[in-house]
Amino acid sequence: MALSRVAGRLIGVRQHVVDPGGGGAPRVPRLVRAVVVGGGIAGVSAAVVLAERGVDVTVLEAAPTLGGRLGAWPEELPDGTQRNERGFHAFFRQYYNWRAILRRVDPALGFLKPVPGYPVLSARWPAEEFGRLPPAPPANLLALLLRSPSVRLADLRAMDRDAALPLLAYHPVRTYAEFDGRTADDLLTSLRLPDRARAMLFEVFAHSFFNHEAEMSAAELIAQFHFYLLGNPEGLAFDCPDQDYATAIWEPLARHLCRHGGRVHTGTTAARLDRIPDGWRVTTADGAGHEAGHVVLAVDPPALARLVTASPGLVAAAPWLVARMPAFGRPGPPYAVARYWMDGDVHPDRAAFSGVSRQATLDSVTLYHRLEDEPRRWARRTGGSVVELHAYACEPDVPAEELGERMRVELTALWPEAAHLRVRELRARVEAKAAAFAPGSHAGRPGVCTDASGLYLAGDGIRTDFPSALMERAAATGIIAANHILRTAGAAAEPVLSVRPRGLLGR
């Protein structure tokens, strides 16, 4: 592992500074007010940085709890209350900016525990293990090719090597110029990989971004292949909290924010945004108004589109933003999460988290009673298990309970012993809030700065000029939005980091 890191550093695979921060006063030198709409990763990241620098910041969150797609809430079960969540999230170690925010409440990140292994399961082929590769490229890529039972020497010879070169040559401008108009499916087909290699090595990866490869930009797939494997010194290993997300993350961050003078209003929906002489007014669904010089809109794409549509004054104040909302506001396909409380357990050698390939609905399996304290205690008390099944991009217009049952049946094809477990409780949900990365969408994708002074965007669908994705993109864009506000007021900004900005063959 150490040799892999040394080799990676020699070719520039290390943390890279996107914004060094600093350059101003430790705190804002005058009164500055900001409203952050959205209390997920992006919004809270922005609010934390602003409040620490002395900005008078208010967070408006429509849901009863903070967290967005990383939220957690109590569920009443017949034998007690259990926290539920919207799906397992892997805290990869190159999430430098998100981890910097989390260190506000746990400097050592002691609540994050390594997840042993990262297998991909298939009913047709042996499992692939991705969690024990060397951390840094090119050693991780070489080890993958040498160890993977899905790729043989003859397969590499038959592969279209010219088609594969773009995976090694990510460039933040050229990659999108050349490949954003193609689909990820088209790119994968052009590689001429055997079906097994494509399914086990690439399709599971593509689904993790809540998009079908037939509807996802090839450029975005290349960018994420770079971010998670070929430009990243930390490897594919990841961690997860040992408590539910509310206990481990959102309640401590809310307390931290309030200690620095910030305010958090949950159950409060932003209904309209208006330009006023000194900045902006955010009107909530209950008619209350919140005025500030700066506003950060850190909500999912459909919610952003609804808010922009309900704010007619933005037609004059931010015409570019308004023009892009019809396309940007269409989310990716729906995703489903089903959490099962079972009367028994699967085999003890089953991984706590597994990706799944080529099942009709099921994309991942998480054994929460082997990860988080509360499900672990419940399982010990009852002799049962807490199993989450997740479909990242599922069939539309199907009830959540039906999707949950489909996934449970598909799990029994992978783990036959699961067929003998009786369901005690099921909580299933379907949502369609994830960002779409459709072919050709990059040029019109909004970035953090809008065409209206004092109005900023943040979230995992917002464009960045450096490699990022999912939770890390949400945190990074939130911090960047805060930095723009801080610099306008003459205060020091927060550092922003990323992985190697270009591919191994990028120029």
C-alpha positions in Angstrom: 0.0 0.0 0.0 2.8 2.4 0.9 4.6 1.7 -2.4 1.3 2.4 -4.3 1.0 5.8 -2.6 4.7 6.7 -3.3 4.2 5.8 -7.0 1.0 7.7 -7.1 2.6 10.8 -5.7 5.4 10.7 -8.2 2.8 11.1 -11.0 0.9 13.7 -9.2 -1.9 11.7 -7.6 -2.4 13.6 -4.4 -4.7 16.2 -2.9 -4.9 19.3 -5.1 -5.8 22.7 -3.9 -8.7 24.2 -5.8 -9.0 27.3 -3.5 -6.4 28.0 -0.9 -8.8 30.0 1.2 -7.5 32.8 3.4 -6.8 36.2 1.9 -9.0 38.2 4.2 -10.1 39.0 7.7 -10.8 36.0 10.0 -14.4 37.2 10.4 -16.6 39.5 8.3 -15.8 43.1 9.2 -19.4 44.2 9.1 -22.9 42.8 9.3 -23.6 40.3 6.5 -26.8 38.3 6.3 -27.3 35.2 4.3 -30.2 32.8 3.8 -29.5 29.2 2.8 -32.4 27.3 1.3 -31.9 23.6 1.9 -30.5 21.8 4.9 -28.7 18.9 3.2 -25.0 18.5 2.8 -24.7 21.5 0.4 -26.7 23.9 2.5 -25.3 23.0 5.9 -21.7 23.1 4.5 -22.3 26.6 3.2 -24.0 27.7 6.5 -21.3 26.2 8.7 -18.5 28.1 6.9 -20.5 31.3 6.8 -21.5 31.2 10.5 -17.9 30.5 11.6 -16.8 33.7 9.8 -19.5 35.8 11.6 -22.2 35.9 8.9 -25.7 36.1 10.2 -27.0 32.9 8.5 -30.5 31.3 8.5 -31.1 27.8 7.1 -34.6 27.0 5.8 -35.3 23.3 5.3 -38.6 22.0 4.0 -38.4 18.5 5.6 -38.9 18.0 9.4 -35.2 17.0 9.7 -31.9 18.0 8.2 -29.9 15.9 5.8 -31.7 15.8 2.5 -30.9 12.4 0.9 -28.5 11.8 3.8 -31.3 12.4 6.3 -32.5 10.1 9.1 -35.8 10.0 11.1 -37.5 7.9 13.7 -39.8 5.0 12.7 -42.2 3.5 15.2 -42.0 -0.3 15.1 -44.1 -2.7 17.3 -41.0 -3.5 19.5 -39.6 0.1 19.7 -38.4 3.1 17.7 -35.7 2.7 15.1 -34.1 5.3 12.9 -34.6 5.0 9.2 -32.6 6.6 6.3 -32.9 7.2 2.6 -30.2 4.8 1.7 -26.6 3.8 2.5 -23.9 6.3 1.5 -20.3 5.5 1.2 -17.9 8.1 2.8 -15.0 7.7 0.4 -11.7 9.0 1.7 -11.2 11.5 -1.1 -14.2 13.4 0.1 -11.8 16.0 1.4 -14.3 18.9 1.7 -17.1 16.9 3.2 -14.8 15.4 5.7 -13.5 18.9 6.6 -17.0 19.9 7.4 -17.5 16.7 9.5 -14.4 17.4 11.4 -16.1 20.5 12.9 -18.0 18.0 15.2 -15.5 15.2 15.4 -11.9 16.3 14.6 -10.7 12.7 14.5 -13.7 11.5 12.5 -13.9 8.7 15.1 -17.6 8.0 14.2 -16.5 6.9 10.7 -15.6 3.2 10.6 -13.9 1.3 7.7 -16.3 -0.9 5.7 -14.4 -4.2 5.1 -14.5 -5.2 1.5 -16.5 -3.9 -1.5 -17.9 -6.9 -3.3 -20.0 -6.8 -6.4 -22.5 -9.7 -6.6 -24.0 -11.5 -9.5 -26.3 -14.4 -10.0 -24.3 -15.4 -13.1 -20.7 -14.9 -12.2 -18.4 -15.0 -9.1 -18.3 -11.9 -6.9 -15.7 -9.2 -7.7 -13.9 -7.6 -4.7 -13.0 -3.9 -5.2 -12.2 -2.9 -1.6 -8.8 -4.4 -1.3 -7.0 -2.8 -4.3 -3.9 -0.7 -3.8 -5.0 2.8 -3.0 -3.3 4.9 -5.7 -3.1 4.6 -9.5 -1.6 3.2 -11.6 -1.1 0.3 -9.1 -4.8 0.0 -8.4 -5.6 -0.3 -12.1 -2.9 -2.9 -12.7 -4.0 -4.9 -9.7 -7.6 -4.8 -10.9 -6.6 -6.1 -14.3 -4.4 -8.8 -12.8 -6.8 -10.0 -10.1 -10.2 -9.6 -11.8 -11.7 -12.9 -12.9 -13.8 -10.9 -15.3 -10.9 -9.7 -17.4 -8.5 -12.2 -19.0 -5.5 -11.5 -21.2 -7.4 -12.5 -24.3 -10.1 -10.0 -23.4 -7.6 -7.2 -23.1 -6.2 -8.1 -26.6 -9.7 -8.0 -28.1 -10.5 -4.7 -26.3 -10.6 -1.5 -28.4 -7.7 0.2 -26.7 -8.2 3.5 -28.5 -11.8 3.6 -27.2 -10.4 3.0 -23.7 -7.8 5.8 -23.7 -10.3 8.5 -22.8 -10.8 6.7 -19.4 -7.2 7.5 -18.7 -7.1 11.0 -20.2 -9.7 12.9 -18.2 -9.5 16.6 -18.9 -12.0 19.1 -17.3 -12.6 20.8 -20.6 -11.7 18.4 -23.5 -13.5 15.4 -22.0 -16.8 17.2 -22.0 -16.2 18.8 -25.4 -15.6 15.4 -26.9 -17.8 13.0 -25.0 -20.7 14.9 -23.4 -22.9 14.3 -26.5 -22.4 10.5 -26.2 -24.1 8.1 -23.8 -22.2 6.1 -21.2 -23.8 3.0 -22.8 -22.2 4.0 -26.2 -18.8 4.4 -24.6 -18.9 1.1 -22.8 -20.1 -0.7 -26.0 -17.2 0.8 -27.9 -14.7 -0.8 -25.5 -15.7 -4.3 -26.9 -15.4 -5.8 -23.4 -16.9 -9.2 -22.7 -20.4 -9.0 -21.2 -19.1 -10.2 -17.8 -16.4 -7.6 -17.6 -18.8 -4.8 -18.6 -21.4 -5.9 -16.1 -19.1 -6.4 -13.1 -16.6 -3.6 -13.6 -18.5 -0.8 -15.2 -22.3 -1.0 -15.1 -22.5 -1.2 -11.3 -20.3 1.8 -11.2 -22.5 3.7 -13.6 -25.7 2.9 -11.7 -24.1 4.4 -8.5 -24.7 7.9 -9.9 -28.5 7.3 -10.0 -28.6 7.3 -13.8 -29.1 4.6 -16.4 -26.0 4.3 -18.6 -28.2 4.6 -21.7 -29.3 8.1 -20.4 -26.0 9.3 -18.8 -23.3 11.4 -20.4 -20.2 9.5 -21.4 -18.1 12.5 -20.2 -19.7 12.2 -16.8 -18.8 8.5 -16.6 -15.2 9.3 -17.6 -15.1 12.1 -15.0 -16.3 9.8 -12.2 -14.1 6.9 -13.2 -11.2 9.4 -12.8 -12.6 10.7 -9.4 -13.1 7.3 -7.8 -10.2 5.3 -9.3 -7.6 6.9 -11.6 -7.1 10.4 -10.1 -7.6 9.5 -6.5 -4.8 8.6 -4.0 -7.1 7.2 -1.4 -8.4 4.1 -3.2 -11.9 2.6 -3.4 -12.0 1.8 0.3 -14.6 3.8 2.2 -16.1 4.3 5.7 -19.5 4.8 7.1 -20.9 6.1 10.4 -21.4 3.8 13.3 -24.6 5.6 14.3 -27.5 6.8 12.2 -26.9 10.0 10.2 -29.0 12.2 12.5 -27.2 11.2 15.6 -23.7 11.2 14.1 -23.9 14.1 11.7 -27.0 16.4 11.6 -27.7 16.9 15.3 -24.0 17.8 16.1 -23.7 20.0 13.0 -26.9 21.9 13.9 -25.6 22.5 17.4 -22.3 23.7 16.0 -24.1 26.0 13.6 -26.2 27.5 16.4 -23.2 27.9 18.7 -21.8 30.2 16.0 -25.0 32.3 15.8 -26.7 30.5 12.9 -30.4 29.6 12.9 -32.0 26.4 11.5 -35.7 26.2 10.6 -36.9 22.8 9.7 -40.4 22.1 8.3 -40.1 25.5 6.5 -40.6 25.5 2.7 -39.2 28.4 0.6 -42.0 29.4 -1.7 -40.8 32.5 -3.5 -37.6 34.5 -4.1 -37.7 38.3 -4.8 -35.1 40.9 -5.5 -35.2 43.8 -3.0 -33.0 46.9 -3.0 -30.5 45.5 -0.4 -30.5 41.9 -1.7 -33.2 39.2 -1.6 -36.3 38.2 0.2 -37.2 34.6 0.6 -40.9 34.1 1.4 -41.8 30.8 3.0 -45.0 28.8 2.6 -46.4 30.2 5.8 -46.0 33.8 4.5 -42.9 34.7 6.6 -40.2 36.7 4.9 -36.4 36.4 5.4 -34.3 39.2 4.0 -30.6 39.0 3.3 -27.9 40.3 1.0 -27.0 36.8 -0.1 -29.0 33.6 -0.8 -27.7 30.1 -1.4 -30.2 27.8 -3.1 -29.0 24.3 -2.0 -32.0 22.1 -2.9 -32.5 19.2 -5.3 -33.1 20.0 -9.0 -36.9 19.6 -9.0 -37.2 21.8 -5.9 -34.9 24.4 -7.4 -37.0 24.4 -10.6 -40.2 24.8 -8.7 -38.8 27.7 -6.6 -37.5 29.5 -9.7 -40.8 29.1 -11.5 -42.6 30.5 -8.5 -40.4 33.6 -8.5 -41.4 35.7 -11.5 -38.9 38.4 -10.6 -36.1 36.1 -11.5 -37.0 36.4 -15.2 -35.4 39.9 -15.1 -32.9 39.3 -12.3 -31.5 35.9 -13.5 -32.6 35.2 -17.0 -29.8 32.6 -17.7 -30.8 30.6 -14.7 -34.5 30.8 -15.5 -33.9 29.6 -19.0 -32.0 26.5 -17.8 -34.5 25.3 -15.2 -36.8 23.3 -17.5 -34.0 20.9 -18.5 -32.0 21.0 -15.2 -35.2 20.5 -13.1 -35.9 17.1 -14.6 -34.3 14.6 -12.2 -32.7 11.3 -13.0 -34.8 8.1 -12.8 -36.5 7.2 -9.5 -34.6 5.4 -6.9 -36.1 3.0 -4.3 -35.0 2.1 -0.8 -36.5 -0.7 1.2 -35.4 -1.4 4.8 -36.4 -4.8 6.1 -36.4 -5.9 9.8 -36.1 -9.7 9.5 -36.6 -12.5 12.1 -33.1 -14.0 11.4 -29.8 -13.2 9.8 -27.9 -14.1 6.6 -24.6 -16.0 6.7 -22.0 -14.4 8.9 -19.5 -14.1 6.0 -21.8 -11.8 3.9 -20.3 -8.4 3.4 -21.9 -5.4 5.3 -22.2 -3.6 1.9 -22.4 -5.2 -1.5 -23.0 -3.8 -5.0 -25.2 -5.9 -7.3 -24.9 -6.5 -11.0 -27.6 -7.4 -13.6 -30.6 -7.8 -11.3 -33.7 -6.2 -12.7 -34.2 -3.9 -9.7 -31.6 -4.5 -7.0 -28.4 -2.4 -7.1 -27.0 -2.8 -3.5 -27.5 -4.6 -0.2 -26.5 -3.2 3.2 -26.6 -5.1 6.5 -27.2 -2.2 8.9 -27.1 -4.5 11.9 -23.4 -4.9 11.1 -22.7 -1.2 10.7 -24.7 1.0 13.0 -25.2 0.8 16.8 -29.0 1.0 17.0 -29.7 -1.7 14.4 -27.0 -3.8 16.0 -28.7 -3.6 19.4 -32.1 -4.4 17.9 -30.6 -7.5 16.1 -29.0 -8.7 19.3 -32.2 -8.2 21.3 -34.5 -9.9 18.8 -32.2 -12.4 17.0 -33.1 -10.6 13.7 -31.3 -8.5 11.1 -31.8 -5.1 9.5 -31.3 -5.3 5.7 -31.5 -2.4 3.3 -32.1 -3.0 -0.4 -31.4 -0.1 -2.8 -32.3 0.5 -6.4 -30.4 3.4 -7.8 -32.4 3.8 -11.0 -35.6 1.8 -11.1 -38.7 1.5 -13.1 -41.1 4.5 -12.8 -44.6 4.4 -11.5 -44.2 1.3 -9.4 -45.3 1.4 -5.7 -42.5 1.4 -3.2 -43.6 -1.8 -1.4 -43.7 -3.7 -4.8 -40.2 -2.5 -5.6 -39.1 -3.7 -2.2 -40.6 -7.1 -2.7 -38.9 -7.4 -6.1 -35.6 -6.5 -4.6 -36.1 -9.0 -1.7 -36.8 -11.8 -4.2 -33.8 -10.8 -6.3 -31.7 -11.0 -3.2 -32.6 -14.6 -2.7 -31.0 -15.5 -6.0 -27.7 -14.1 -4.6 -28.0 -15.2 -1.0 -30.3 -18.3 -0.9 -30.6 -18.3 2.9 -32.4 -14.9 2.7 -35.4 -16.8 1.3 -36.0 -18.4 4.7 -36.1 -15.1 6.6 -39.5 -13.8 7.7 -40.2 -10.1 7.3 -41.1 -8.4 10.6 -41.3 -4.9 9.3 -40.8 -3.1 6.0 -40.3 0.6 5.3 -40.0 1.3 1.6 -39.9 4.6 -0.3 -39.4 5.8 -3.9 -38.1 9.3 -4.7 -36.9 11.1 -7.9 -34.7 13.9 -6.7 -31.2 12.9 -7.9 -29.6 15.0 -10.5 -29.7 13.8 -14.1 -26.5 13.8 -16.2 -28.0 13.5 -19.6 -25.9 13.6 -22.7 -25.3 17.1 -23.9 -26.3 18.6 -20.5 -23.0 19.8 -19.3 -22.8 23.1 -21.2 -26.1 24.3 -19.8 -25.6 22.9 -16.3 -25.6 25.8 -13.8 -22.6 26.4 -11.6 -22.3 28.0 -8.2 -22.5 31.6 -9.4 -25.7 32.7 -11.1 -26.3 35.7 -13.4 -27.8 37.6 -10.4 -25.6 39.3 -7.8 -25.8 37.6 -4.4 -27.6 34.5 -5.6 -25.7 31.2 -5.5 -26.4 27.5 -6.1 -25.1 24.4 -4.4 -25.7 20.7 -4.6 -24.5 17.5 -6.2 -26.0 18.4 -9.6 -24.2 21.8 -9.8 -21.3 22.1 -12.2 -17.8 22.3 -10.9 -14.5 22.9 -12.8 -12.7 20.1 -10.9 -13.5 16.4 -10.3 -16.2 15.8 -7.7 -19.3 13.7 -7.2 -22.3 12.9 -5.0 -21.7 14.0 -1.3 -18.4 15.6 -2.1 -19.8 17.7 -4.9 -22.6 18.8 -2.6 -20.2 19.9 0.2 -17.7 21.5 -2.2 -20.3 23.6 -4.0 -21.7 24.7 -0.6 -18.3 25.8 0.5 -17.6 27.6 -2.8 -20.9 29.5 -2.5 -19.9 30.5 1.1 -16.5 31.6 -0.2 -18.0 33.9 -2.7 -20.0 35.6 0.0 -17.1 35.8 2.3 -14.8 37.4 -0.2 -17.4 39.9 -1.2 -17.5 41.0 2.5 -13.6 41.0 2.8 -13.4 37.8 5.0 -11.1 34.8 4.6 -12.4 31.9 2.6 -12.4 28.2 3.3 -9.9 26.0 1.5 -11.3 23.7 -1.2 -9.4 20.5 -2.2 -9.9 17.9 -4.9 -8.1 14.9 -6.5 -5.7 15.1 -9.4 -7.3 17.5 -11.8 -6.4 15.6 -15.0 -6.1 11.9 -16.0 -3.0 9.9 -16.0 -2.7 10.5 -19.8 -4.3 14.0 -19.6 -2.4 17.0 -20.9 
